Each structure stands twice: as structure tokens, then as C-alpha cells.
Amino acid sequence: MGRQAAAMLLRLSLLTTERTPRADLRVEEEGAMKYPSGQEVRLGDKVKLGDDSGGVVVFSIDADEYAPGYPKTQWGYLKRGVMINFPKFGLIHYEETEEDLELIARATAK
């Protein structure tokens, strides 16, 4: 392998492994994920992403809470984060909160 090719591979490797934290995202090392507003993401929260305001948090691995139909045994392999079901976008797994994710309403207590 030539020097130029090796240097290019090294730069590519650094680009794909380097990660800079974003100030608008909030993830606790030992706790539940939070919205950019600082509120904790909870099971059943109603959320908005872009023009889809019908999202519902269906489980939080961080809080160990799972809605019926989303068992831990099926989704626990993801290790961390939350899953949100959007009518328009479908299921989206987040390990970090998206800056455009907005809490609309908390789940009603049962």
C-alpha cells in the first residue's frame, strides 16, 4: 500500500471514529435520556418531530419501562435509549435526543 493510500485510510478512520458532543443534546451517563429542554423522556410521552406530532414513547431502556407490545426480551439488545413510534416515520430508536424532538404532553396516569 502506498503512502498516500495509507494516509487516506488513516484520515477516513479518524473521521468515522471521532465524535464531538453537541451542546443541544442531553444524555445522562447513569439515567434516563432527556429532551433538549431538560425534561426526562418517559414511557407514553407524546412527542413531535418535524411535522409529525403523533409520536409516542413506547419504551425506555434507560428507565427499564416497556409498553405492552414492546417487550424487553425483544428490544433489550439495543442496550440504551428510547424507542418512539411515529405515525408518519414509524419506529425510531434514539440513543441521544434529537434536537428537533419536542415533548407535547406527558402520558396520563393510569
C-alpha positions as CSV (number, residue, x, y, z in Angstrom):
1,M,0.0,0.0,0.0
2,G,1.4,3.4,-1.0
3,R,1.9,6.3,1.5
4,Q,-1.0,8.3,0.1
5,A,-3.4,5.4,0.4
6,A,-2.3,4.7,3.9
7,A,-2.7,8.4,4.9
8,M,-6.1,8.5,3.3
9,L,-7.2,5.4,5.2
10,L,-5.9,6.9,8.5
11,R,-7.9,10.1,7.9
12,L,-11.0,8.2,7.0
13,S,-10.6,6.1,10.1
14,L,-10.3,9.2,12.3
15,L,-13.3,10.8,10.7
16,T,-15.5,7.8,11.3
17,T,-14.4,7.2,14.9
18,E,-14.1,10.8,16.1
19,R,-17.2,12.2,17.7
20,T,-17.8,15.6,19.2
21,P,-20.6,16.1,21.7
22,R,-23.4,18.5,20.7
23,A,-24.4,21.0,23.4
24,D,-28.1,20.8,22.5
25,L,-28.3,17.1,23.3
26,R,-28.7,15.8,26.9
27,V,-27.9,12.2,27.8
28,E,-27.2,11.2,31.3
29,E,-24.4,8.6,31.9
30,E,-26.4,6.8,34.5
31,G,-30.0,7.7,33.9
32,A,-32.8,8.3,31.6
33,M,-32.4,10.3,28.4
34,K,-33.7,13.9,28.5
35,Y,-35.3,16.2,25.9
36,P,-33.3,19.3,24.9
37,S,-35.5,21.2,27.3
38,G,-34.0,19.1,30.2
39,Q,-37.1,17.1,31.0
40,E,-36.7,13.3,31.3
41,V,-38.1,11.2,28.5
42,R,-40.8,8.9,29.9
43,L,-42.9,6.0,28.7
44,G,-46.1,7.2,27.0
45,D,-44.9,10.7,26.3
46,K,-46.5,12.4,23.3
47,V,-43.8,14.0,21.1
48,K,-43.4,15.9,17.9
49,L,-40.6,15.5,15.3
50,G,-40.8,17.8,12.4
51,D,-44.4,17.8,11.0
52,D,-45.3,14.6,12.8
53,S,-46.9,15.4,16.2
54,G,-48.2,12.0,16.9
55,G,-45.1,10.3,18.3
56,V,-45.4,8.1,21.4
57,V,-42.5,6.8,23.5
58,V,-43.1,3.1,23.5
59,F,-40.2,2.1,25.7
60,S,-37.2,3.5,27.6
61,I,-34.3,1.1,28.0
62,D,-32.7,3.7,30.3
63,A,-35.7,3.7,32.7
64,D,-36.4,-0.1,32.1
65,E,-40.0,0.7,31.0
66,Y,-41.8,-1.0,28.2
67,A,-45.3,-0.6,26.8
68,P,-47.4,-3.7,26.0
69,G,-46.4,-5.0,22.6
70,Y,-42.8,-3.9,23.0
71,P,-41.2,-6.5,25.4
72,K,-37.8,-6.1,26.9
73,T,-36.9,-9.5,25.6
74,Q,-37.4,-8.3,22.0
75,W,-35.7,-4.9,22.3
76,G,-33.2,-5.1,25.1
77,Y,-30.4,-5.8,22.7
78,L,-30.4,-2.1,21.9
79,K,-28.7,-1.5,25.3
80,R,-29.7,2.2,25.8
81,G,-32.0,4.9,24.7
82,V,-35.7,5.1,23.9
83,M,-38.0,4.0,21.0
84,I,-40.6,6.3,19.7
85,N,-43.4,5.3,17.3
86,F,-44.4,8.0,14.9
87,P,-47.5,7.7,12.6
88,K,-45.5,9.2,9.7
89,F,-42.0,7.9,10.3
90,G,-42.6,4.6,12.1
91,L,-40.4,3.3,14.9
92,I,-37.3,5.4,15.6
93,H,-34.7,4.4,18.2
94,Y,-32.7,7.2,19.9
95,E,-29.6,6.8,21.9
96,E,-29.4,10.6,22.2
97,T,-32.2,13.1,21.9
98,E,-32.7,14.7,18.6
99,E,-32.6,18.5,18.8
100,D,-35.9,18.7,17.0
101,L,-37.7,16.2,19.3
102,E,-40.3,18.1,21.3
103,L,-42.4,17.0,24.3
104,I,-46.0,17.8,23.6
105,A,-47.7,16.0,26.6
106,R,-46.9,13.5,29.4
107,A,-48.7,10.2,29.4
108,T,-51.9,10.2,31.6
109,A,-51.6,8.4,34.9
110,K,-53.5,5.1,35.0
